[in-house]
């Protein structure tokens, strides 16, 4: 039989692992900032704690603190509903636009050669 770790030990291990990952990400952000932005844009180098603050600021501004947004949870369901409401012409137009990819310089799908 496999022995289970006590709950308190699991909590301590999780806290140590989370702290290590947090510090590692802070070091990566510091290193990337200091390696790229001062030579490219003439910005000042930052410290570890400034990198941690930058991570919190970007999370607050761009991600919020509630975990994943509701949009990412139900996108497939909403897309299926939209698909069902489309006419066959709209569906074909959508398929053509998806096949075209994300190249803004590509000609529209109707002008592409069929060879």
Secondary structure, 3 states (H helix, E strand, C coil): CCCCCCHHHHHHHHHHHHHHHHHHHHHHHHHHHHHHHHHHHCCCCCCHHHHHHHHHHHHHHHHCCCCCCHHHHCHHHHHHHHHHHCCHHHHHHHHHHHHCCCCCCCCCHHHCCCC
